[in-house]
Structure formats: C-alpha cells, structure tokens
C-alpha cells in the first residue's frame, strides 16, 4: 500500500485529495476516505493536498495511527 489515510480524516472528509488524484483511486467510506492499494500510482499528490495532514506513506504512518494501515486493507477486502 503506497499511502494510508489516518485518523485526522475522520469527520472531515475534505475531498481535496480526491480532486487531485490523477487515477481516481481514493474512495469514500463511512467515516473517512481510503486509497486503493492496487490503483495508487504513488504520485504523492494526495499527500500534499490534504488540509488535515491525514495521508502518510505506508512506511511512515505515525505509531499512534498504525491501526489505520489494517483498516485501509480491510476496507478493500470487502
């Protein structure tokens, strides 16, 4: 998974990330957005556009939000 959207997105869902994604790989969930791991081209546009700094490279998710890596994976396993 190139990028993970973490806790700061919950309740905000600003859509700035969705608007800049060149491959439309960001999907809306019940409480936050999710980046599809197989569709993401790792362009980093979403990370720069996020107004609440909720998007992290999968290997750079802060420890307090590590559970969001699994949450993202589970979202796309449905």
PDB file of N, CA, C and O in Angstrom:
ATOM      1  N   UNK A   1       0.840  -1.177   0.000  1.00  0.00           N
ATOM      2  CA  UNK A   1       0.000   0.000   0.000  1.00  0.00           C
ATOM      3  C   UNK A   1       0.885   1.240   0.000  1.00  0.00           C
ATOM      4  O   UNK A   1       1.620   1.468   0.960  1.00  0.00           O
ATOM      5  N   UNK A   2       0.829   2.025  -1.034  1.00  0.00           N
ATOM      6  CA  UNK A   2       1.679   3.225  -1.066  1.00  0.00           C
ATOM      7  C   UNK A   2       1.317   4.271  -0.010  1.00  0.00           C
ATOM      8  O   UNK A   2       2.207   4.822   0.638  1.00  0.00           O
ATOM      9  N   UNK A   3       0.028   4.550   0.170  1.00  0.00           N
ATOM     10  CA  UNK A   3      -0.390   5.588   1.110  1.00  0.00           C
ATOM     11  C   UNK A   3      -1.567   5.124   1.956  1.00  0.00           C
ATOM     12  O   UNK A   3      -2.398   4.326   1.522  1.00  0.00           O
ATOM     13  N   UNK A   4      -1.612   5.646   3.176  1.00  0.00           N
ATOM     14  CA  UNK A   4      -2.664   5.335   4.142  1.00  0.00           C
ATOM     15  C   UNK A   4      -3.285   6.654   4.596  1.00  0.00           C
ATOM     16  O   UNK A   4      -2.575   7.626   4.852  1.00  0.00           O
ATOM     17  N   UNK A   5      -4.599   6.681   4.693  1.00  0.00           N
ATOM     18  CA  UNK A   5      -5.295   7.840   5.254  1.00  0.00           C
ATOM     19  C   UNK A   5      -5.628   7.490   6.702  1.00  0.00           C
ATOM     20  O   UNK A   5      -6.241   6.459   6.978  1.00  0.00           O
ATOM     21  N   UNK A   6      -5.217   8.357   7.617  1.00  0.00           N
ATOM     22  CA  UNK A   6      -5.336   8.063   9.046  1.00  0.00           C
ATOM     23  C   UNK A   6      -6.395   8.932   9.743  1.00  0.00           C
ATOM     24  O   UNK A   6      -7.185   9.614   9.090  1.00  0.00           O
ATOM     25  N   UNK A   7      -6.391   8.890  11.054  1.00  0.00           N
ATOM     26  CA  UNK A   7      -7.402   9.482  11.929  1.00  0.00           C
ATOM     27  C   UNK A   7      -7.776  10.939  11.648  1.00  0.00           C
ATOM     28  O   UNK A   7      -8.953  11.275  11.782  1.00  0.00           O
ATOM     29  N   UNK A   8      -6.862  11.814  11.270  1.00  0.00           N
ATOM     30  CA  UNK A   8      -7.282  13.201  11.054  1.00  0.00           C
ATOM     31  C   UNK A   8      -8.372  13.378   9.991  1.00  0.00           C
ATOM     32  O   UNK A   8      -9.049  14.406   9.969  1.00  0.00           O
ATOM     33  N   UNK A   9      -8.546  12.394   9.121  1.00  0.00           N
ATOM     34  CA  UNK A   9      -9.585  12.479   8.079  1.00  0.00           C
ATOM     35  C   UNK A   9     -10.983  12.225   8.643  1.00  0.00           C
ATOM     36  O   UNK A   9     -11.971  12.728   8.108  1.00  0.00           O
ATOM     37  N   UNK A  10     -11.064  11.453   9.711  1.00  0.00           N
ATOM     38  CA  UNK A  10     -12.373  11.074  10.246  1.00  0.00           C
ATOM     39  C   UNK A  10     -13.158  12.317  10.651  1.00  0.00           C
ATOM     40  O   UNK A  10     -12.692  13.164  11.414  1.00  0.00           O
ATOM     41  N   UNK A  11     -14.358  12.386  10.111  1.00  0.00           N
ATOM     42  CA  UNK A  11     -15.227  13.512  10.409  1.00  0.00           C
ATOM     43  C   UNK A  11     -14.976  14.742   9.558  1.00  0.00           C
ATOM     44  O   UNK A  11     -15.751  15.697   9.603  1.00  0.00           O
ATOM     45  N   UNK A  12     -13.897  14.729   8.779  1.00  0.00           N
ATOM     46  CA  UNK A  12     -13.567  15.900   7.959  1.00  0.00           C
ATOM     47  C   UNK A  12     -13.936  15.644   6.502  1.00  0.00           C
ATOM     48  O   UNK A  12     -14.725  16.383   5.913  1.00  0.00           O
ATOM     49  N   UNK A  13     -13.362  14.594   5.928  1.00  0.00           N
ATOM     50  CA  UNK A  13     -13.600  14.202   4.540  1.00  0.00           C
ATOM     51  C   UNK A  13     -13.675  15.416   3.609  1.00  0.00           C
ATOM     52  O   UNK A  13     -14.702  15.660   2.977  1.00  0.00           O
ATOM     53  N   UNK A  14     -12.595  16.159   3.533  1.00  0.00           N
ATOM     54  CA  UNK A  14     -12.497  17.407   2.775  1.00  0.00           C
ATOM     55  C   UNK A  14     -12.591  17.228   1.266  1.00  0.00           C
ATOM     56  O   UNK A  14     -13.082  18.133   0.591  1.00  0.00           O
ATOM     57  N   UNK A  15     -12.157  16.138   0.716  1.00  0.00           N
ATOM     58  CA  UNK A  15     -12.160  15.801  -0.709  1.00  0.00           C
ATOM     59  C   UNK A  15     -11.060  16.472  -1.520  1.00  0.00           C
ATOM     60  O   UNK A  15     -11.005  16.273  -2.734  1.00  0.00           O
ATOM     61  N   UNK A  16     -10.188  17.254  -0.908  1.00  0.00           N
ATOM     62  CA  UNK A  16      -9.078  17.839  -1.650  1.00  0.00           C
ATOM     63  C   UNK A  16      -8.214  16.752  -2.267  1.00  0.00           C
ATOM     64  O   UNK A  16      -7.732  16.899  -3.390  1.00  0.00           O
ATOM     65  N   UNK A  17      -8.017  15.669  -1.542  1.00  0.00           N
ATOM     66  CA  UNK A  17      -7.201  14.566  -2.042  1.00  0.00           C
ATOM     67  C   UNK A  17      -7.850  13.908  -3.254  1.00  0.00           C
ATOM     68  O   UNK A  17      -7.167  13.550  -4.214  1.00  0.00           O
ATOM     69  N   UNK A  18      -9.154  13.752  -3.208  1.00  0.00           N
ATOM     70  CA  UNK A  18      -9.891  13.126  -4.306  1.00  0.00           C
ATOM     71  C   UNK A  18      -9.757  13.959  -5.576  1.00  0.00           C
ATOM     72  O   UNK A  18      -9.578  13.419  -6.668  1.00  0.00           O
ATOM     73  N   UNK A  19      -9.845  15.265  -5.425  1.00  0.00           N
ATOM     74  CA  UNK A  19      -9.806  16.168  -6.571  1.00  0.00           C
ATOM     75  C   UNK A  19      -8.462  16.170  -7.290  1.00  0.00           C
ATOM     76  O   UNK A  19      -8.422  16.402  -8.498  1.00  0.00           O
ATOM     77  N   UNK A  20      -7.364  15.918  -6.586  1.00  0.00           N
ATOM     78  CA  UNK A  20      -6.048  15.961  -7.223  1.00  0.00           C
ATOM     79  C   UNK A  20      -5.543  14.593  -7.672  1.00  0.00           C
ATOM     80  O   UNK A  20      -4.527  14.517  -8.363  1.00  0.00           O
ATOM     81  N   UNK A  21      -6.213  13.531  -7.304  1.00  0.00           N
ATOM     82  CA  UNK A  21      -5.744  12.189  -7.662  1.00  0.00           C
ATOM     83  C   UNK A  21      -5.899  11.952  -9.170  1.00  0.00           C
ATOM     84  O   UNK A  21      -7.017  11.975  -9.685  1.00  0.00           O
ATOM     85  N   UNK A  22      -4.783  11.721  -9.883  1.00  0.00           N
ATOM     86  CA  UNK A  22      -4.865  11.549 -11.341  1.00  0.00           C
ATOM     87  C   UNK A  22      -5.452  10.209 -11.784  1.00  0.00           C
ATOM     88  O   UNK A  22      -5.826  10.058 -12.947  1.00  0.00           O
ATOM     89  N   UNK A  23      -5.539   9.238 -10.879  1.00  0.00           N
ATOM     90  CA  UNK A  23      -6.059   7.924 -11.255  1.00  0.00           C
ATOM     91  C   UNK A  23      -7.354   7.554 -10.522  1.00  0.00           C
ATOM     92  O   UNK A  23      -7.831   6.424 -10.634  1.00  0.00           O
ATOM     93  N   UNK A  24      -7.910   8.485  -9.787  1.00  0.00           N
ATOM     94  CA  UNK A  24      -9.176   8.257  -9.075  1.00  0.00           C
ATOM     95  C   UNK A  24      -9.157   6.999  -8.215  1.00  0.00           C
ATOM     96  O   UNK A  24     -10.046   6.154  -8.315  1.00  0.00           O
ATOM     97  N   UNK A  25      -8.132   6.885  -7.367  1.00  0.00           N
ATOM     98  CA  UNK A  25      -8.003   5.687  -6.528  1.00  0.00           C
ATOM     99  C   UNK A  25      -8.400   5.939  -5.081  1.00  0.00           C
ATOM    100  O   UNK A  25      -8.155   5.094  -4.220  1.00  0.00           O
ATOM    101  N   UNK A  26      -9.010   7.092  -4.799  1.00  0.00           N
ATOM    102  CA  UNK A  26      -9.426   7.412  -3.435  1.00  0.00           C
ATOM    103  C   UNK A  26     -10.934   7.263  -3.343  1.00  0.00           C
ATOM    104  O   UNK A  26     -11.686   7.882  -4.096  1.00  0.00           O
ATOM    105  N   UNK A  27     -11.355   6.431  -2.406  1.00  0.00           N
ATOM    106  CA  UNK A  27     -12.768   6.094  -2.264  1.00  0.00           C
ATOM    107  C   UNK A  27     -13.302   6.542  -0.918  1.00  0.00           C
ATOM    108  O   UNK A  27     -12.590   6.534   0.086  1.00  0.00           O
ATOM    109  N   UNK A  28     -14.569   6.933  -0.914  1.00  0.00           N
ATOM    110  CA  UNK A  28     -15.205   7.398   0.314  1.00  0.00           C
ATOM    111  C   UNK A  28     -15.796   6.228   1.085  1.00  0.00           C
ATOM    112  O   UNK A  28     -16.531   5.410   0.532  1.00  0.00           O
ATOM    113  N   UNK A  29     -15.466   6.160   2.364  1.00  0.00           N
ATOM    114  CA  UNK A  29     -16.044   5.174   3.259  1.00  0.00           C
ATOM    115  C   UNK A  29     -17.030   5.849   4.184  1.00  0.00           C
ATOM    116  O   UNK A  29     -17.343   7.027   4.009  1.00  0.00           O
ATOM    117  N   UNK A  30     -17.520   5.124   5.159  1.00  0.00           N
ATOM    118  CA  UNK A  30     -18.497   5.682   6.086  1.00  0.00           C
ATOM    119  C   UNK A  30     -17.958   6.865   6.884  1.00  0.00           C
ATOM    120  O   UNK A  30     -18.651   7.866   7.068  1.00  0.00           O
ATOM    121  N   UNK A  31     -16.722   6.745   7.354  1.00  0.00           N
ATOM    122  CA  UNK A  31     -16.178   7.781   8.230  1.00  0.00           C
ATOM    123  C   UNK A  31     -14.934   8.479   7.699  1.00  0.00           C
ATOM    124  O   UNK A  31     -14.489   9.467   8.284  1.00  0.00           O
ATOM    125  N   UNK A  32     -14.361   7.987   6.599  1.00  0.00           N
ATOM    126  CA  UNK A  32     -13.144   8.576   6.056  1.00  0.00           C
ATOM    127  C   UNK A  32     -12.963   8.137   4.611  1.00  0.00           C
ATOM    128  O   UNK A  32     -13.754   7.351   4.090  1.00  0.00           O
ATOM    129  N   UNK A  33     -11.921   8.649   3.968  1.00  0.00           N
ATOM    130  CA  UNK A  33     -11.549   8.211   2.629  1.00  0.00           C
ATOM    131  C   UNK A  33     -10.492   7.119   2.731  1.00  0.00           C
ATOM    132  O   UNK A  33      -9.800   6.996   3.741  1.00  0.00           O
ATOM    133  N   UNK A  34     -10.380   6.322   1.657  1.00  0.00           N
ATOM    134  CA  UNK A  34      -9.416   5.232   1.594  1.00  0.00           C
ATOM    135  C   UNK A  34      -8.730   5.259   0.235  1.00  0.00           C
ATOM    136  O   UNK A  34      -9.355   5.571  -0.778  1.00  0.00           O
ATOM    137  N   UNK A  35      -7.446   4.930   0.218  1.00  0.00           N
ATOM    138  CA  UNK A  35      -6.675   4.875  -1.014  1.00  0.00           C
ATOM    139  C   UNK A  35      -6.531   3.415  -1.427  1.00  0.00           C
ATOM    140  O   UNK A  35      -6.029   2.591  -0.662  1.00  0.00           O
ATOM    141  N   UNK A  36      -6.974   3.103  -2.641  1.00  0.00           N
ATOM    142  CA  UNK A  36      -6.911   1.718  -3.116  1.00  0.00           C
ATOM    143  C   UNK A  36      -5.449   1.358  -3.390  1.00  0.00           C
ATOM    144  O   UNK A  36      -4.791   2.011  -4.201  1.00  0.00           O
ATOM    145  N   UNK A  37      -4.942   0.328  -2.721  1.00  0.00           N
ATOM    146  CA  UNK A  37      -3.518   0.000  -2.832  1.00  0.00           C
ATOM    147  C   UNK A  37      -3.079  -0.477  -4.213  1.00  0.00           C
ATOM    148  O   UNK A  37      -1.923  -0.280  -4.588  1.00  0.00           O
ATOM    149  N   UNK A  38      -3.965  -1.089  -4.965  1.00  0.00           N
ATOM    150  CA  UNK A  38      -3.593  -1.592  -6.287  1.00  0.00           C
ATOM    151  C   UNK A  38      -3.742  -0.539  -7.384  1.00  0.00           C
ATOM    152  O   UNK A  38      -3.172  -0.690  -8.465  1.00  0.00           O
ATOM    153  N   UNK A  39      -4.488   0.505  -7.122  1.00  0.00           N
ATOM    154  CA  UNK A  39      -4.723   1.541  -8.129  1.00  0.00           C
ATOM    155  C   UNK A  39      -3.810   2.754  -7.963  1.00  0.00           C
ATOM    156  O   UNK A  39      -3.577   3.490  -8.922  1.00  0.00           O
ATOM    157  N   UNK A  40      -3.298   2.963  -6.768  1.00  0.00           N
ATOM    158  CA  UNK A  40      -2.458   4.124  -6.476  1.00  0.00           C
ATOM    159  C   UNK A  40      -1.151   4.036  -7.264  1.00  0.00           C
ATOM    160  O   UNK A  40      -0.519   2.981  -7.308  1.00  0.00           O
ATOM    161  N   UNK A  41      -0.747   5.149  -7.887  1.00  0.00           N
ATOM    162  CA  UNK A  41       0.497   5.191  -8.657  1.00  0.00           C
ATOM    163  C   UNK A  41       1.621   5.883  -7.881  1.00  0.00           C
ATOM    164  O   UNK A  41       2.680   6.164  -8.442  1.00  0.00           O
ATOM    165  N   UNK A  42       1.396   6.157  -6.606  1.00  0.00           N
ATOM    166  CA  UNK A  42       2.417   6.718  -5.726  1.00  0.00           C
ATOM    167  C   UNK A  42       2.914   8.091  -6.195  1.00  0.00           C
ATOM    168  O   UNK A  42       4.108   8.382  -6.130  1.00  0.00           O
ATOM    169  N   UNK A  43       1.991   8.925  -6.665  1.00  0.00           N
ATOM    170  CA  UNK A  43       2.375  10.241  -7.185  1.00  0.00           C
ATOM    171  C   UNK A  43       2.536  11.289  -6.084  1.00  0.00           C
ATOM    172  O   UNK A  43       3.153  12.330  -6.315  1.00  0.00           O
ATOM    173  N   UNK A  44       2.003  11.039  -4.915  1.00  0.00           N
ATOM    174  CA  UNK A  44       2.082  11.892  -3.732  1.00  0.00           C
ATOM    175  C   UNK A  44       1.220  13.161  -3.807  1.00  0.00           C
ATOM    176  O   UNK A  44       1.296  14.009  -2.918  1.00  0.00           O
ATOM    177  N   UNK A  45       0.411  13.295  -4.846  1.00  0.00           N
ATOM    178  CA  UNK A  45      -0.439  14.481  -4.983  1.00  0.00           C
ATOM    179  C   UNK A  45      -1.436  14.583  -3.833  1.00  0.00           C
ATOM    180  O   UNK A  45      -1.698  15.679  -3.338  1.00  0.00           O
ATOM    181  N   UNK A  46      -1.990  13.459  -3.406  1.00  0.00           N
ATOM    182  CA  UNK A  46      -2.980  13.468  -2.333  1.00  0.00           C
ATOM    183  C   UNK A  46      -2.363  13.905  -1.007  1.00  0.00           C
ATOM    184  O   UNK A  46      -2.970  14.652  -0.239  1.00  0.00           O
ATOM    185  N   UNK A  47      -1.162  13.433  -0.757  1.00  0.00           N
ATOM    186  CA  UNK A  47      -0.477  13.764   0.495  1.00  0.00           C
ATOM    187  C   UNK A  47      -0.289  15.279   0.617  1.00  0.00           C
ATOM    188  O   UNK A  47      -0.524  15.854   1.680  1.00  0.00           O
ATOM    189  N   UNK A  48       0.129  15.909  -0.457  1.00  0.00           N
ATOM    190  CA  UNK A  48       0.349  17.353  -0.452  1.00  0.00           C
ATOM    191  C   UNK A  48      -0.956  18.149  -0.358  1.00  0.00           C
ATOM    192  O   UNK A  48      -0.976  19.251   0.191  1.00  0.00           O
ATOM    193  N   UNK A  49      -2.041  17.590  -0.894  1.00  0.00           N
ATOM    194  CA  UNK A  49      -3.318  18.307  -0.936  1.00  0.00           C
ATOM    195  C   UNK A  49      -4.134  18.197   0.341  1.00  0.00           C
ATOM    196  O   UNK A  49      -5.051  18.992   0.546  1.00  0.00           O
ATOM    197  N   UNK A  50      -3.834  17.255   1.188  1.00  0.00           N
ATOM    198  CA  UNK A  50      -4.647  17.015   2.381  1.00  0.00           C
ATOM    199  C   UNK A  50      -4.518  18.165   3.374  1.00  0.00           C
ATOM    200  O   UNK A  50      -3.426  18.423   3.880  1.00  0.00           O
ATOM    201  N   UNK A  51      -5.633  18.867   3.662  1.00  0.00           N
ATOM    202  CA  UNK A  51      -5.561  20.020   4.564  1.00  0.00           C
ATOM    203  C   UNK A  51      -5.387  19.660   6.038  1.00  0.00           C
ATOM    204  O   UNK A  51      -5.028  20.516   6.847  1.00  0.00           O
ATOM    205  N   UNK A  52      -5.639  18.400   6.390  1.00  0.00           N
ATOM    206  CA  UNK A  52      -5.502  17.991   7.795  1.00  0.00           C
ATOM    207  C   UNK A  52      -4.315  17.044   8.010  1.00  0.00           C
ATOM    208  O   UNK A  52      -4.156  16.474   9.090  1.00  0.00           O
ATOM    209  N   UNK A  53      -3.497  16.885   6.988  1.00  0.00           N
ATOM    210  CA  UNK A  53      -2.291  16.047   7.057  1.00  0.00           C
ATOM    211  C   UNK A  53      -2.606  14.647   7.580  1.00  0.00           C
ATOM    212  O   UNK A  53      -2.008  14.167   8.542  1.00  0.00           O
ATOM    213  N   UNK A  54      -3.566  14.012   6.911  1.00  0.00           N
ATOM    214  CA  UNK A  54      -4.004  12.678   7.313  1.00  0.00           C
ATOM    215  C   UNK A  54      -3.413  11.570   6.443  1.00  0.00           C
ATOM    216  O   UNK A  54      -3.630  10.392   6.725  1.00  0.00           O
ATOM    217  N   UNK A  55      -2.672  11.925   5.392  1.00  0.00           N
ATOM    218  CA  UNK A  55      -2.172  10.937   4.440  1.00  0.00           C
ATOM    219  C   UNK A  55      -0.671  10.730   4.651  1.00  0.00           C
ATOM    220  O   UNK A  55       0.113  11.677   4.712  1.00  0.00           O
ATOM    221  N   UNK A  56      -0.305   9.438   4.761  1.00  0.00           N
ATOM    222  CA  UNK A  56       1.085   9.077   5.045  1.00  0.00           C
ATOM    223  C   UNK A  56       1.530   7.948   4.124  1.00  0.00           C
ATOM    224  O   UNK A  56       0.717   7.111   3.732  1.00  0.00           O
ATOM    225  N   UNK A  57       2.819   7.919   3.774  1.00  0.00           N
ATOM    226  CA  UNK A  57       3.327   6.730   3.088  1.00  0.00           C
ATOM    227  C   UNK A  57       3.122   5.531   4.016  1.00  0.00           C
ATOM    228  O   UNK A  57       3.185   5.676   5.237  1.00  0.00           O
ATOM    229  N   UNK A  58       2.882   4.371   3.452  1.00  0.00           N
ATOM    230  CA  UNK A  58       2.577   3.209   4.293  1.00  0.00           C
ATOM    231  C   UNK A  58       3.683   2.892   5.297  1.00  0.00           C
ATOM    232  O   UNK A  58       3.414   2.312   6.349  1.00  0.00           O
ATOM    233  N   UNK A  59       4.908   3.263   4.988  1.00  0.00           N
ATOM    234  CA  UNK A  59       6.004   3.015   5.918  1.00  0.00           C
ATOM    235  C   UNK A  59       6.299   4.216   6.812  1.00  0.00           C
ATOM    236  O   UNK A  59       7.297   4.229   7.532  1.00  0.00           O
ATOM    237  N   UNK A  60       5.424   5.229   6.765  1.00  0.00           N
ATOM    238  CA  UNK A  60       5.629   6.420   7.573  1.00  0.00           C
ATOM    239  C   UNK A  60       4.431   6.807   8.424  1.00  0.00           C
ATOM    240  O   UNK A  60       4.356   7.934   8.914  1.00  0.00           O
ATOM    241  N   UNK A  61       3.499   5.888   8.602  1.00  0.00           N
ATOM    242  CA  UNK A  61       2.326   6.164   9.437  1.00  0.00           C
ATOM    243  C   UNK A  61       2.783   6.292  10.892  1.00  0.00           C
ATOM    244  O   UNK A  61       3.451   5.396  11.406  1.00  0.00           O
ATOM    245  N   UNK A  62       2.432   7.390  11.560  1.00  0.00           N
ATOM    246  CA  UNK A  62       2.818   7.539  12.971  1.00  0.00           C
ATOM    247  C   UNK A  62       2.303   6.360  13.816  1.00  0.00           C
ATOM    248  O   UNK A  62       1.233   5.811  13.552  1.00  0.00           O
ATOM    249  N   UNK A  63       3.073   5.996  14.815  1.00  0.00           N
ATOM    250  CA  UNK A  63       2.719   4.851  15.664  1.00  0.00           C
ATOM    251  C   UNK A  63       1.299   4.928  16.201  1.00  0.00           C
ATOM    252  O   UNK A  63       0.610   3.911  16.270  1.00  0.00           O
ATOM    253  N   UNK A  64       0.854   6.113  16.579  1.00  0.00           N
ATOM    254  CA  UNK A  64      -0.483   6.244  17.166  1.00  0.00           C
ATOM    255  C   UNK A  64      -1.599   5.931  16.170  1.00  0.00           C
ATOM    256  O   UNK A  64      -2.744   5.725  16.572  1.00  0.00           O
ATOM    257  N   UNK A  65      -1.272   5.891  14.863  1.00  0.00           N
ATOM    258  CA  UNK A  65      -2.275   5.613  13.838  1.00  0.00           C
ATOM    259  C   UNK A  65      -1.949   4.374  13.009  1.00  0.00           C
ATOM    260  O   UNK A  65      -2.511   4.197  11.929  1.00  0.00           O
ATOM    261  N   UNK A  66      -1.062   3.524  13.488  1.00  0.00           N
ATOM    262  CA  UNK A  66      -0.678   2.313  12.748  1.00  0.00           C
ATOM    263  C   UNK A  66      -1.880   1.417  12.440  1.00  0.00           C
ATOM    264  O   UNK A  66      -1.873   0.706  11.435  1.00  0.00           O
ATOM    265  N   UNK A  67      -2.899   1.441  13.278  1.00  0.00           N
ATOM    266  CA  UNK A  67      -4.077   0.592  13.046  1.00  0.00           C
ATOM    267  C   UNK A  67      -4.805   0.967  11.757  1.00  0.00           C
ATOM    268  O   UNK A  67      -5.574   0.164  11.229  1.00  0.00           O
ATOM    269  N   UNK A  68      -4.575   2.165  11.249  1.00  0.00           N
ATOM    270  CA  UNK A  68      -5.237   2.590  10.022  1.00  0.00           C
ATOM    271  C   UNK A  68      -4.690   1.862   8.793  1.00  0.00           C
ATOM    272  O   UNK A  68      -5.357   1.813   7.760  1.00  0.00           O
ATOM    273  N   UNK A  69      -3.497   1.304   8.892  1.00  0.00           N
ATOM    274  CA  UNK A  69      -2.969   0.502   7.793  1.00  0.00           C
ATOM    275  C   UNK A  69      -3.853  -0.724   7.596  1.00  0.00           C
ATOM    276  O   UNK A  69      -4.238  -1.038   6.469  1.00  0.00           O
ATOM    277  N   UNK A  70      -4.171  -1.403   8.665  1.00  0.00           N
ATOM    278  CA  UNK A  70      -5.053  -2.567   8.588  1.00  0.00           C
ATOM    279  C   UNK A  70      -6.483  -2.156   8.229  1.00  0.00           C
ATOM    280  O   UNK A  70      -7.170  -2.868   7.497  1.00  0.00           O
ATOM    281  N   UNK A  71      -6.924  -1.021   8.740  1.00  0.00           N
ATOM    282  CA  UNK A  71      -8.275  -0.538   8.423  1.00  0.00           C
ATOM    283  C   UNK A  71      -8.402  -0.294   6.926  1.00  0.00           C
ATOM    284  O   UNK A  71      -9.429  -0.615   6.328  1.00  0.00           O
ATOM    285  N   UNK A  72      -7.359   0.275   6.315  1.00  0.00           N
ATOM    286  CA  UNK A  72      -7.371   0.517   4.869  1.00  0.00           C
ATOM    287  C   UNK A  72      -7.413  -0.807   4.117  1.00  0.00           C
ATOM    288  O   UNK A  72      -8.191  -0.965   3.175  1.00  0.00           O
ATOM    289  N   UNK A  73      -6.588  -1.749   4.525  1.00  0.00           N
ATOM    290  CA  UNK A  73      -6.551  -3.056   3.875  1.00  0.00           C
ATOM    291  C   UNK A  73      -7.922  -3.739   3.973  1.00  0.00           C
ATOM    292  O   UNK A  73      -8.435  -4.263   2.984  1.00  0.00           O
ATOM    293  N   UNK A  74      -8.493  -3.726   5.150  1.00  0.00           N
ATOM    294  CA  UNK A  74      -9.800  -4.372   5.370  1.00  0.00           C
ATOM    295  C   UNK A  74     -10.901  -3.736   4.536  1.00  0.00           C
ATOM    296  O   UNK A  74     -11.808  -4.428   4.073  1.00  0.00           O
ATOM    297  N   UNK A  75     -10.831  -2.425   4.341  1.00  0.00           N
ATOM    298  CA  UNK A  75     -11.856  -1.725   3.557  1.00  0.00           C
ATOM    299  C   UNK A  75     -11.939  -2.296   2.135  1.00  0.00           C
ATOM    300  O   UNK A  75     -13.032  -2.439   1.587  1.00  0.00           O
ATOM    301  N   UNK A  76     -10.801  -2.619   1.548  1.00  0.00           N
ATOM    302  CA  UNK A  76     -10.791  -3.106   0.183  1.00  0.00           C
ATOM    303  C   UNK A  76     -10.918  -4.620   0.065  1.00  0.00           C
ATOM    304  O   UNK A  76     -11.017  -5.147  -1.043  1.00  0.00           O
ATOM    305  N   UNK A  77     -10.916  -5.314   1.179  1.00  0.00           N
ATOM    306  CA  UNK A  77     -11.137  -6.759   1.155  1.00  0.00           C
ATOM    307  C   UNK A  77     -12.612  -7.111   1.146  1.00  0.00           C
ATOM    308  O   UNK A  77     -12.977  -8.269   0.942  1.00  0.00           O
ATOM    309  N   UNK A  78     -13.457  -6.123   1.364  1.00  0.00           N
ATOM    310  CA  UNK A  78     -14.913  -6.367   1.410  1.00  0.00           C
ATOM    311  C   UNK A  78     -15.429  -6.805   0.058  1.00  0.00           C
ATOM    312  O   UNK A  78     -16.625  -7.054  -0.095  1.00  0.00           O
TER     313      UNK A  78
END
